[in-house]
């Protein structure tokens, strides 16, 4: 998937990944895509759930089982 910015939240635990994601999306222009990278499985579920309370659009979650990394994609909506 194409994206405009990457937010690396590896090594961080909830709620920090969701807070950083909200902050980063707040700096972006409408229509831009943010890729959030996490190595903390609960964040792969809690970040989309927390961001569902905002206008930003979840585009998908991809898992790399070999690396135990999750990529979460959001579209910035203002």
Residue, then its C-alpha position, 0 to 999 in steps of 0.5 A: x500500500x502506498x503511504x505518505x508518512x511512517x510512524x514507528x511505535x515499536x517498543x511502545x505499549x498501549x496507550x502510547x501508540x494510539x496517542x502518537x498516531x492521533x498526534x501524527x494524523x493531526x499534523x497531516x493533510x486530508x487524504x494523506x496515508x499514515x503507516x503505523x508500525x508496531x511490534x506489540x500485538x495488543x496495539x494492532x487491535x487497540x490503535x484501530x479501536x481508539x482511532x475509530x472514535x475519530x474521523x480518520x479512516x482505517x484502511x487496513x492492518x497487515x501482519x508480518x508473522x515472521x518479524x512479528x510486526x504489524x502495519x496499520x494504515x490510516x487515511x487522514x480526514x479532517 
